[in-house]
Structure formats: structure tokens, C-alpha cells
Amino acid sequence: MVINRKTGLVLEGGGMRGVFTSGVLDAFMKHQLYFRYVVAVSAGACNGLSYASHQPRRARLSNIDMLVKYDYLSLKHLIRQGCIFDPELLYDRFPNELIPYDYDTYFSNDMTFEMVVTNCLTGRAEYLEEHEGNRQRLLDICRASSSLPYVSKIIDVDGSLYLDGGIVDSIPVMRAIETGHERNVLVLTRNRGYRKTGRDLKIPPFIYRRYPRLRVVLSRRIKEYNRQLEMVEQMEARGEVLCIRPERPLEVDRIEKDPVKLEALYEEGFRLGDEFCESYLSE
């Protein structure tokens, strides 16, 4: 596959497994590889924002160094603020104070950066972007995209209510194709051949009582995710996508806090991203 201006970039989520993605994106920035179109979901959206603002190692600093320093992933935040991740720290103090986000670069570049969210009323994925200079709306979209069900608050953006985009569209490659990008690079956070085990369970009506369509999609997440994984592997075999993914089953889970494990996964992502750039940018 030739990497050019018409090639899309798709970023999967995965909670703290997203440190792999931050490593890949830092390697891309090292080689000055910037895609014109990026669609990202959940942790992929958080990491992708630093890529869209051309700030190498910012996502790594947020995901590893600041996690150790501030312990922003904890049940105490769920009790006090309604989210297992400290939302005030992540979506206010980090971008506006502690790890300043380069809004000017983000809003001045010509990259289309879409973040996937799940509409709680319709149960459908939506693909939102912000390029009109509204800083708070940009952060709200990112927060909505990464607001895990059950352990995060529902987020209001433009009067609509959203949760994590991965509920419905964990690997938004079809969105990339629909927007005219027939060839895509996918950064995934699971090894090849991975499938979710267990079975889907019907969500009882007292959970998300006001959002019956949300309960429906939550009740078939495992089946849908495994379907997407199978589709991606078939597309990869046909040469329609290039996948960068961890080489082995991960020791890092969605809410991992061990900095040694996180650093190792980041380094793997950087190495594979570096190898990818050296291989495909030299063609």
C-alpha cells in the first residue's frame, strides 16, 4: 500500500492500552508522517489529539508520568466526581495548565480529525469534529468519546447526550471508507487473532432507564466487537488496510496502573511505528 494524502488513519480505543497508540503516533511525528484524515475513538481520540496538535510525547506524559504523579484512575474519583478517571484533571488542568495543549496548531492545520461518540438516545455512533476554534467543545467531544459506560457520566455536546464511541464502533474503518478513504492504516490495541470471550448479556431496564436504545447496543458489544475484528483481518488479507498492533497478548488491561507495563507497551508501539515509517515512507 502506498501512503499518500488519500490514506486514512483509524485509531482504536482500549483505555490504558492506548499507550501503545501514543507510542505509534510519537514515531509518526518523529518521521513527520501526518495523515490528512484521522478517525479515532475513546483512548484513541485522547492520544490522537496530541498527534493532531503536533506535540510528541505529550500523550505519553499524560498516560504514564502523570498517572504515577496524580493517580487520576481510581474508584475515589467515581464516587466524588462520577467518573473513574478524574475528569477535572484530564479535561481541564492537563490541557489548560499542566500539559498545555497547542490549540493554535490544532485549529490551524488542515487535518480532518473525527472522534467517535455513541448517542445515548439513538444508540448509534456519531462522528464529531471541532475546527471552528471552540476549545471547550473540542475537549467535550473528546471526553464524550472516552466516557466509559457504567463508570462515567453521560456527556452533553450541543444538546445531545453521548458516551464512549467504542460501545458501537470500536474500530471505525468503515467510517474512513465512507468519507472517501479506500485505503487506511489502523492502529489497534489488541494482538492479531484476539477475540473477546464470554457472552453478551441483556442490560436490565433499571440501568440507563431513560435510554432503551443504549441498553440494546450495550447488550451486544462483545458480538459486535468480534465482528469488527474479523472484518479487519479479512480486509488486511485483501490488502485494503495496514494494521499496526501489539505483537503478543497484552499484559495491560483497560484500567492498568503499573508504570512498568505501560512503559513497555509504549515502547513497543514506538518501535513498531518507527519500523512502519521506515518501511512505507521509503517506497
C-alpha positions as CSV (number, residue, x, y, z in Angstrom):
1,M,0.0,0.0,0.0
2,V,1.2,3.5,-0.9
3,I,0.8,6.0,1.9
4,N,-0.4,9.3,0.5
5,R,-2.8,12.2,1.1
6,K,-5.8,10.0,0.4
7,T,-4.9,7.4,3.0
8,G,-6.9,7.5,6.3
9,L,-5.7,6.7,9.8
10,V,-8.0,4.8,12.2
11,L,-7.3,4.8,15.9
12,E,-8.9,2.2,18.2
13,G,-9.6,2.8,21.9
14,G,-8.9,0.5,24.8
15,G,-8.4,2.6,27.9
16,M,-4.8,2.4,29.2
17,R,-3.9,0.1,26.4
18,G,-3.9,3.3,24.4
19,V,-0.3,3.9,25.5
20,F,0.5,1.6,22.6
21,T,-1.2,4.1,20.2
22,S,0.6,7.0,21.8
23,G,3.9,5.3,21.0
24,V,3.0,4.7,17.4
25,L,1.9,8.3,17.0
26,D,5.1,9.6,18.5
27,A,7.0,7.6,15.9
28,F,4.8,9.0,13.2
29,M,5.7,12.5,14.4
30,K,9.3,11.7,14.5
31,H,9.1,10.9,10.8
32,Q,6.8,13.8,10.1
33,L,4.1,11.5,9.0
34,Y,0.8,13.3,9.3
35,F,-2.4,11.9,7.7
36,R,-4.9,14.3,6.3
37,Y,-7.8,12.3,7.7
38,V,-8.0,10.7,11.2
39,V,-11.0,9.0,12.9
40,A,-10.4,8.0,16.5
41,V,-12.4,6.5,19.3
42,S,-12.1,6.7,23.1
43,A,-8.5,6.5,24.2
44,G,-7.6,6.8,20.5
45,A,-9.2,10.2,20.4
46,C,-7.3,11.3,23.5
47,N,-4.0,10.2,22.1
48,G,-4.9,11.4,18.6
49,L,-5.5,15.0,19.8
50,S,-1.8,15.3,20.7
51,Y,-0.9,14.0,17.2
52,A,-3.3,16.5,15.6
53,S,-1.5,19.3,17.5
54,H,1.9,18.0,16.6
55,Q,3.0,17.5,20.2
56,P,5.2,14.4,20.5
57,R,5.4,12.6,23.9
58,R,2.6,14.7,25.3
59,A,0.2,11.7,25.3
60,R,2.9,9.5,26.8
61,L,3.4,12.1,29.6
62,S,-0.3,12.1,30.3
63,N,-0.7,8.4,30.2
64,I,2.3,7.3,32.2
65,D,4.2,10.1,34.1
66,M,1.1,12.0,35.2
67,L,-0.8,8.8,36.1
68,V,2.0,8.0,38.6
69,K,2.1,11.5,39.9
70,Y,-1.6,12.3,40.2
71,D,-3.2,8.8,40.5
72,Y,-6.1,10.0,38.3
73,L,-7.5,6.5,37.8
74,S,-9.3,5.5,40.9
75,L,-12.6,4.5,42.4
76,K,-12.5,7.6,44.6
77,H,-13.0,9.7,41.5
78,L,-16.0,7.6,40.6
79,I,-17.5,8.3,44.0
80,R,-16.6,12.0,44.1
81,Q,-17.0,13.1,40.5
82,G,-19.0,10.3,38.8
83,C,-16.1,9.1,36.7
84,I,-13.4,6.5,37.3
85,F,-10.9,8.9,35.6
86,D,-10.5,12.3,37.2
87,P,-12.3,14.5,34.7
88,E,-11.3,17.8,36.1
89,L,-7.7,16.9,35.9
90,L,-7.8,15.2,32.5
91,Y,-10.0,17.7,30.6
92,D,-9.2,21.0,32.4
93,R,-5.9,21.1,34.3
94,F,-4.0,18.9,31.8
95,P,-4.8,20.7,28.6
96,N,-5.0,24.2,30.1
97,E,-2.3,24.2,32.7
98,L,-0.1,21.1,33.4
99,I,0.5,19.8,29.9
100,P,-0.7,22.8,27.8
101,Y,-2.4,21.7,24.6
102,D,-1.4,23.6,21.4
103,Y,-4.8,24.7,20.4
104,D,-3.4,27.1,17.8
105,T,-1.6,24.3,15.9
106,Y,-4.7,22.1,16.1
107,F,-7.1,24.7,14.7
108,S,-4.7,25.9,12.0
109,N,-3.8,22.6,10.5
110,D,-5.8,21.0,7.6
111,M,-6.2,17.6,9.1
112,T,-9.8,16.3,9.5
113,F,-9.9,14.8,13.0
114,E,-13.2,13.0,13.8
115,M,-13.9,11.5,17.2
116,V,-16.5,8.7,17.6
117,V,-19.3,9.0,20.2
118,T,-22.3,6.9,21.0
119,N,-25.6,8.8,21.0
120,C,-27.5,7.6,24.2
121,L,-30.9,8.2,22.7
122,T,-30.5,6.6,19.3
123,G,-27.9,4.0,20.2
124,R,-25.9,5.0,17.1
125,A,-22.4,6.1,16.5
126,E,-21.7,9.7,15.5
127,Y,-18.5,11.3,14.3
128,L,-17.9,14.7,15.6
129,E,-15.1,17.2,14.9
130,E,-14.3,20.8,16.0
131,H,-12.3,23.1,13.8
132,E,-14.0,26.4,14.4
133,G,-11.9,27.4,17.4
134,N,-14.2,26.3,20.2
135,R,-11.7,24.9,22.7
136,Q,-14.3,23.7,25.2
137,R,-16.3,21.9,22.6
138,L,-13.2,20.1,21.4
139,L,-12.5,18.9,24.9
140,D,-16.2,17.9,25.5
141,I,-16.2,15.8,22.3
142,C,-13.0,14.0,23.4
143,R,-14.4,13.5,26.9
144,A,-17.6,12.1,25.4
145,S,-15.7,9.7,23.1
146,S,-13.9,8.2,26.1
147,S,-16.6,8.2,28.7
148,L,-16.9,4.5,29.6
149,P,-20.4,3.2,30.3
150,Y,-21.3,2.5,33.9
151,V,-18.2,4.3,35.3
152,S,-18.5,7.7,33.6
153,K,-21.1,10.4,33.4
154,I,-23.1,11.0,30.2
155,I,-21.7,14.0,28.4
156,D,-23.7,16.8,26.7
157,V,-22.4,18.1,23.4
158,D,-24.6,20.6,21.5
159,G,-27.6,19.4,23.5
160,S,-27.2,15.7,22.6
161,L,-26.1,13.1,25.2
162,Y,-23.1,10.8,24.5
163,L,-21.0,8.1,25.9
164,D,-17.9,6.2,24.7
165,G,-17.8,5.7,20.9
166,G,-16.4,2.2,21.3
167,I,-19.8,1.0,22.5
168,V,-21.0,0.9,18.9
169,D,-17.9,1.5,16.7
170,S,-14.7,0.3,18.3
171,I,-12.7,0.3,15.0
172,P,-14.2,2.9,12.7
173,V,-12.7,1.8,9.5
174,M,-16.0,1.8,7.7
175,R,-16.4,5.5,8.6
176,A,-13.0,6.2,7.0
177,I,-14.1,4.4,3.8
178,E,-17.4,6.2,3.7
179,T,-15.6,9.5,3.8
180,G,-13.6,8.6,0.7
181,H,-10.5,6.9,2.1
182,E,-10.4,3.5,0.4
183,R,-7.0,2.6,1.9
184,N,-6.4,3.0,5.6
185,V,-3.8,2.5,8.3
186,L,-5.3,1.0,11.5
187,V,-3.6,1.3,14.9
188,L,-5.2,-1.4,17.0
189,T,-4.7,-2.2,20.7
190,R,-5.1,-5.9,20.6
191,N,-2.8,-8.6,19.0
192,R,-3.8,-10.3,15.8
193,G,-6.3,-13.2,16.4
194,Y,-7.6,-11.7,19.6
195,R,-11.4,-12.2,20.3
196,K,-13.4,-11.2,23.3
197,T,-14.5,-14.2,25.3
198,G,-17.7,-14.5,27.3
199,R,-21.2,-13.7,26.1
200,D,-23.3,-10.7,25.8
201,L,-26.0,-10.2,28.5
202,K,-29.2,-8.2,28.3
203,I,-28.9,-5.0,30.2
204,P,-31.7,-4.8,32.8
205,P,-34.2,-1.9,32.4
206,F,-33.2,-0.1,35.7
207,I,-29.7,0.6,34.1
208,Y,-29.8,3.6,31.8
209,R,-33.6,3.5,32.3
210,R,-34.1,6.6,30.0
211,Y,-32.0,5.2,27.2
212,P,-33.5,1.9,25.9
213,R,-31.5,2.1,22.6
214,L,-28.3,2.4,24.6
215,R,-29.2,-0.7,26.6
216,V,-29.7,-2.6,23.3
217,V,-26.2,-1.7,21.9
218,L,-24.6,-2.4,25.3
219,S,-26.2,-5.8,25.2
220,R,-24.4,-6.8,22.0
221,R,-20.9,-5.2,22.5
222,I,-19.0,-8.5,22.5
223,K,-20.6,-9.8,19.4
224,E,-20.1,-6.5,17.5
225,Y,-16.5,-6.1,18.5
226,N,-15.6,-9.6,17.5
227,R,-17.4,-9.0,14.2
228,Q,-15.3,-5.9,13.6
229,L,-12.1,-7.8,14.4
230,E,-13.0,-10.5,11.9
231,M,-13.8,-7.9,9.3
232,V,-10.5,-6.1,9.8
233,E,-8.5,-9.3,9.4
234,Q,-10.3,-10.1,6.2
235,M,-9.6,-6.5,4.9
236,E,-6.0,-6.9,5.9
237,A,-5.7,-10.2,4.0
238,R,-7.0,-8.4,0.9
239,G,-4.5,-5.6,1.2
240,E,-7.2,-3.0,1.9
241,V,-5.8,-1.9,5.3
242,L,-2.4,-1.9,7.0
243,C,-2.6,-2.7,10.7
244,I,-0.1,-1.8,13.5
245,R,-0.9,-3.8,16.6
246,P,0.8,-5.3,19.6
247,E,2.7,-8.4,18.7
248,R,1.7,-10.5,21.7
249,P,-1.3,-10.8,24.0
250,L,-1.3,-7.8,26.3
251,E,-0.4,-7.7,30.0
252,V,-2.0,-4.3,30.2
253,D,-5.7,-4.0,30.8
254,R,-8.2,-1.2,30.3
255,I,-7.5,0.4,33.7
256,E,-3.9,-0.6,34.1
257,K,-1.8,1.5,36.6
258,D,1.6,-0.3,36.6
259,P,4.0,2.2,35.0
260,V,6.5,-0.6,34.1
261,K,3.9,-2.4,32.0
262,L,2.6,0.9,30.5
263,E,6.1,2.0,29.5
264,A,6.9,-1.4,27.9
265,L,3.7,-1.1,25.8
266,Y,4.5,2.5,24.8
267,E,8.0,1.4,23.7
268,E,6.5,-1.4,21.6
269,G,4.2,1.0,19.9
270,F,7.0,3.4,19.2
271,R,9.2,0.6,17.8
272,L,6.5,-0.7,15.5
273,G,5.5,2.8,14.4
274,D,9.2,3.6,13.7
275,E,9.5,0.4,11.6
276,F,6.3,1.2,9.8
277,C,7.6,4.6,8.8
278,E,11.0,3.4,7.7
279,S,9.3,0.7,5.5
280,Y,6.5,2.6,3.9
281,L,7.9,6.1,3.6
282,S,10.9,4.8,1.8
283,E,8.8,3.4,-1.1
